[in-house]
Amino acid sequence: HEHLAAARSCLDRVPLARPAREDLLTLIPYLVDRTG
């Protein structure tokens, strides 16, 4: 998943609180599956 890797690297640059970041990381694969 190139999209997943790109999203992860973007999230690494954003100083989000850890819980929010974990939530996003669980949502990303779902969104990628939905969008193809």
PDB file of N, CA, C and O in Angstrom:
ATOM      1  N   HIS A   1       0.839  -1.207   0.000  1.00  0.00           N
ATOM      2  CA  HIS A   1       0.000   0.000   0.000  1.00  0.00           C
ATOM      3  C   HIS A   1       0.872   1.254   0.000  1.00  0.00           C
ATOM      4  O   HIS A   1       1.358   1.672   1.051  1.00  0.00           O
ATOM      5  N   GLU A   2       1.069   1.849  -1.161  1.00  0.00           N
ATOM      6  CA  GLU A   2       1.843   3.092  -1.206  1.00  0.00           C
ATOM      7  C   GLU A   2       1.094   4.205  -0.488  1.00  0.00           C
ATOM      8  O   GLU A   2       1.700   5.057   0.162  1.00  0.00           O
ATOM      9  N   HIS A   3      -0.240   4.191  -0.612  1.00  0.00           N
ATOM     10  CA  HIS A   3      -1.059   5.220   0.037  1.00  0.00           C
ATOM     11  C   HIS A   3      -0.870   5.177   1.545  1.00  0.00           C
ATOM     12  O   HIS A   3      -0.757   6.212   2.202  1.00  0.00           O
ATOM     13  N   LEU A   4      -0.837   3.970   2.081  1.00  0.00           N
ATOM     14  CA  LEU A   4      -0.697   3.784   3.515  1.00  0.00           C
ATOM     15  C   LEU A   4       0.649   4.314   3.985  1.00  0.00           C
ATOM     16  O   LEU A   4       0.733   4.981   5.017  1.00  0.00           O
ATOM     17  N   ALA A   5       1.699   4.020   3.231  1.00  0.00           N
ATOM     18  CA  ALA A   5       3.032   4.496   3.592  1.00  0.00           C
ATOM     19  C   ALA A   5       3.095   6.016   3.535  1.00  0.00           C
ATOM     20  O   ALA A   5       3.675   6.653   4.414  1.00  0.00           O
ATOM     21  N   ALA A   6       2.498   6.594   2.498  1.00  0.00           N
ATOM     22  CA  ALA A   6       2.491   8.046   2.360  1.00  0.00           C
ATOM     23  C   ALA A   6       1.722   8.692   3.504  1.00  0.00           C
ATOM     24  O   ALA A   6       2.159   9.695   4.068  1.00  0.00           O
ATOM     25  N   ALA A   7       0.586   8.118   3.841  1.00  0.00           N
ATOM     26  CA  ALA A   7      -0.228   8.661   4.930  1.00  0.00           C
ATOM     27  C   ALA A   7       0.518   8.567   6.251  1.00  0.00           C
ATOM     28  O   ALA A   7       0.474   9.491   7.063  1.00  0.00           O
ATOM     29  N   ARG A   8       1.208   7.441   6.466  1.00  0.00           N
ATOM     30  CA  ARG A   8       1.979   7.274   7.699  1.00  0.00           C
ATOM     31  C   ARG A   8       3.085   8.317   7.800  1.00  0.00           C
ATOM     32  O   ARG A   8       3.293   8.903   8.862  1.00  0.00           O
ATOM     33  N   SER A   9       3.798   8.551   6.693  1.00  0.00           N
ATOM     34  CA  SER A   9       4.885   9.526   6.728  1.00  0.00           C
ATOM     35  C   SER A   9       4.343  10.927   6.959  1.00  0.00           C
ATOM     36  O   SER A   9       4.980  11.738   7.630  1.00  0.00           O
ATOM     37  N   CYS A  10       3.167  11.216   6.405  1.00  0.00           N
ATOM     38  CA  CYS A  10       2.529  12.510   6.654  1.00  0.00           C
ATOM     39  C   CYS A  10       2.168  12.644   8.129  1.00  0.00           C
ATOM     40  O   CYS A  10       2.400  13.689   8.736  1.00  0.00           O
ATOM     41  N   LEU A  11       1.604  11.589   8.702  1.00  0.00           N
ATOM     42  CA  LEU A  11       1.213  11.621  10.108  1.00  0.00           C
ATOM     43  C   LEU A  11       2.428  11.778  11.007  1.00  0.00           C
ATOM     44  O   LEU A  11       2.350  12.418  12.056  1.00  0.00           O
ATOM     45  N   ASP A  12       3.550  11.196  10.598  1.00  0.00           N
ATOM     46  CA  ASP A  12       4.767  11.317  11.401  1.00  0.00           C
ATOM     47  C   ASP A  12       5.218  12.768  11.498  1.00  0.00           C
ATOM     48  O   ASP A  12       5.856  13.158  12.476  1.00  0.00           O
ATOM     49  N   ARG A  13       4.887  13.569  10.486  1.00  0.00           N
ATOM     50  CA  ARG A  13       5.292  14.975  10.503  1.00  0.00           C
ATOM     51  C   ARG A  13       4.321  15.848  11.286  1.00  0.00           C
ATOM     52  O   ARG A  13       4.671  16.945  11.719  1.00  0.00           O
ATOM     53  N   VAL A  14       3.099  15.352  11.464  1.00  0.00           N
ATOM     54  CA  VAL A  14       2.088  16.134  12.175  1.00  0.00           C
ATOM     55  C   VAL A  14       2.147  15.832  13.670  1.00  0.00           C
ATOM     56  O   VAL A  14       2.028  14.675  14.075  1.00  0.00           O
ATOM     57  N   PRO A  15       2.330  16.869  14.495  1.00  0.00           N
ATOM     58  CA  PRO A  15       2.454  16.660  15.939  1.00  0.00           C
ATOM     59  C   PRO A  15       1.114  16.420  16.617  1.00  0.00           C
ATOM     60  O   PRO A  15       0.688  17.193  17.475  1.00  0.00           O
ATOM     61  N   LEU A  16       0.454  15.332  16.217  1.00  0.00           N
ATOM     62  CA  LEU A  16      -0.824  14.987  16.832  1.00  0.00           C
ATOM     63  C   LEU A  16      -0.594  14.305  18.178  1.00  0.00           C
ATOM     64  O   LEU A  16       0.464  13.732  18.440  1.00  0.00           O
ATOM     65  N   ALA A  17      -1.604  14.386  19.003  1.00  0.00           N
ATOM     66  CA  ALA A  17      -1.558  13.605  20.232  1.00  0.00           C
ATOM     67  C   ALA A  17      -1.570  12.127  19.849  1.00  0.00           C
ATOM     68  O   ALA A  17      -2.222  11.741  18.878  1.00  0.00           O
ATOM     69  N   ARG A  18      -0.860  11.310  20.600  1.00  0.00           N
ATOM     70  CA  ARG A  18      -0.726   9.901  20.247  1.00  0.00           C
ATOM     71  C   ARG A  18      -2.053   9.184  20.050  1.00  0.00           C
ATOM     72  O   ARG A  18      -2.192   8.465  19.060  1.00  0.00           O
ATOM     73  N   PRO A  19      -3.034   9.334  20.929  1.00  0.00           N
ATOM     74  CA  PRO A  19      -4.300   8.624  20.708  1.00  0.00           C
ATOM     75  C   PRO A  19      -4.950   8.983  19.372  1.00  0.00           C
ATOM     76  O   PRO A  19      -5.477   8.113  18.678  1.00  0.00           O
ATOM     77  N   ALA A  20      -4.910  10.247  19.021  1.00  0.00           N
ATOM     78  CA  ALA A  20      -5.499  10.678  17.749  1.00  0.00           C
ATOM     79  C   ALA A  20      -4.745  10.037  16.585  1.00  0.00           C
ATOM     80  O   ALA A  20      -5.350   9.615  15.600  1.00  0.00           O
ATOM     81  N   ARG A  21      -3.426   9.969  16.708  1.00  0.00           N
ATOM     82  CA  ARG A  21      -2.607   9.386  15.656  1.00  0.00           C
ATOM     83  C   ARG A  21      -2.915   7.896  15.500  1.00  0.00           C
ATOM     84  O   ARG A  21      -3.002   7.392  14.380  1.00  0.00           O
ATOM     85  N   GLU A  22      -3.077   7.204  16.609  1.00  0.00           N
ATOM     86  CA  GLU A  22      -3.414   5.776  16.557  1.00  0.00           C
ATOM     87  C   GLU A  22      -4.770   5.573  15.884  1.00  0.00           C
ATOM     88  O   GLU A  22      -4.943   4.652  15.086  1.00  0.00           O
ATOM     89  N   ASP A  23      -5.726   6.438  16.213  1.00  0.00           N
ATOM     90  CA  ASP A  23      -7.051   6.346  15.595  1.00  0.00           C
ATOM     91  C   ASP A  23      -6.949   6.527  14.080  1.00  0.00           C
ATOM     92  O   ASP A  23      -7.579   5.798  13.314  1.00  0.00           O
ATOM     93  N   LEU A  24      -6.151   7.506  13.661  1.00  0.00           N
ATOM     94  CA  LEU A  24      -5.993   7.749  12.230  1.00  0.00           C
ATOM     95  C   LEU A  24      -5.336   6.565  11.539  1.00  0.00           C
ATOM     96  O   LEU A  24      -5.726   6.192  10.432  1.00  0.00           O
ATOM     97  N   LEU A  25      -4.340   5.972  12.190  1.00  0.00           N
ATOM     98  CA  LEU A  25      -3.653   4.841  11.582  1.00  0.00           C
ATOM     99  C   LEU A  25      -4.586   3.642  11.419  1.00  0.00           C
ATOM    100  O   LEU A  25      -4.408   2.841  10.501  1.00  0.00           O
ATOM    101  N   THR A  26      -5.572   3.513  12.296  1.00  0.00           N
ATOM    102  CA  THR A  26      -6.527   2.415  12.136  1.00  0.00           C
ATOM    103  C   THR A  26      -7.553   2.754  11.060  1.00  0.00           C
ATOM    104  O   THR A  26      -8.086   1.857  10.406  1.00  0.00           O
ATOM    105  N   LEU A  27      -7.833   4.047  10.872  1.00  0.00           N
ATOM    106  CA  LEU A  27      -8.804   4.469   9.858  1.00  0.00           C
ATOM    107  C   LEU A  27      -8.239   4.431   8.442  1.00  0.00           C
ATOM    108  O   LEU A  27      -8.973   4.162   7.491  1.00  0.00           O
ATOM    109  N   ILE A  28      -6.957   4.694   8.295  1.00  0.00           N
ATOM    110  CA  ILE A  28      -6.355   4.788   6.962  1.00  0.00           C
ATOM    111  C   ILE A  28      -6.587   3.534   6.109  1.00  0.00           C
ATOM    112  O   ILE A  28      -7.033   3.659   4.968  1.00  0.00           O
ATOM    113  N   PRO A  29      -6.298   2.328   6.623  1.00  0.00           N
ATOM    114  CA  PRO A  29      -6.529   1.143   5.775  1.00  0.00           C
ATOM    115  C   PRO A  29      -7.989   1.021   5.344  1.00  0.00           C
ATOM    116  O   PRO A  29      -8.275   0.601   4.223  1.00  0.00           O
ATOM    117  N   TYR A  30      -8.907   1.385   6.231  1.00  0.00           N
ATOM    118  CA  TYR A  30     -10.332   1.336   5.906  1.00  0.00           C
ATOM    119  C   TYR A  30     -10.640   2.308   4.769  1.00  0.00           C
ATOM    120  O   TYR A  30     -11.347   1.960   3.823  1.00  0.00           O
ATOM    121  N   LEU A  31     -10.110   3.520   4.866  1.00  0.00           N
ATOM    122  CA  LEU A  31     -10.338   4.521   3.824  1.00  0.00           C
ATOM    123  C   LEU A  31      -9.707   4.094   2.509  1.00  0.00           C
ATOM    124  O   LEU A  31     -10.295   4.290   1.446  1.00  0.00           O
ATOM    125  N   VAL A  32      -8.520   3.515   2.571  1.00  0.00           N
ATOM    126  CA  VAL A  32      -7.849   3.048   1.361  1.00  0.00           C
ATOM    127  C   VAL A  32      -8.666   1.947   0.695  1.00  0.00           C
ATOM    128  O   VAL A  32      -8.794   1.919  -0.529  1.00  0.00           O
ATOM    129  N   ASP A  33      -9.223   1.037   1.502  1.00  0.00           N
ATOM    130  CA  ASP A  33     -10.054  -0.030   0.947  1.00  0.00           C
ATOM    131  C   ASP A  33     -11.305   0.544   0.288  1.00  0.00           C
ATOM    132  O   ASP A  33     -11.720   0.084  -0.775  1.00  0.00           O
ATOM    133  N   ARG A  34     -11.896   1.538   0.916  1.00  0.00           N
ATOM    134  CA  ARG A  34     -13.118   2.156   0.395  1.00  0.00           C
ATOM    135  C   ARG A  34     -12.857   2.873  -0.928  1.00  0.00           C
ATOM    136  O   ARG A  34     -13.678   2.820  -1.843  1.00  0.00           O
ATOM    137  N   THR A  35     -11.710   3.543  -1.021  1.00  0.00           N
ATOM    138  CA  THR A  35     -11.409   4.329  -2.213  1.00  0.00           C
ATOM    139  C   THR A  35     -10.702   3.501  -3.281  1.00  0.00           C
ATOM    140  O   THR A  35     -10.506   3.977  -4.400  1.00  0.00           O
ATOM    141  N   GLY A  36     -10.318   2.274  -2.955  1.00  0.00           N
ATOM    142  CA  GLY A  36      -9.641   1.423  -3.915  1.00  0.00           C
ATOM    143  C   GLY A  36      -8.164   1.710  -3.959  1.00  0.00           C
ATOM    144  O   GLY A  36      -7.434   1.077  -4.721  1.00  0.00           O
TER     145      GLY A  36
END
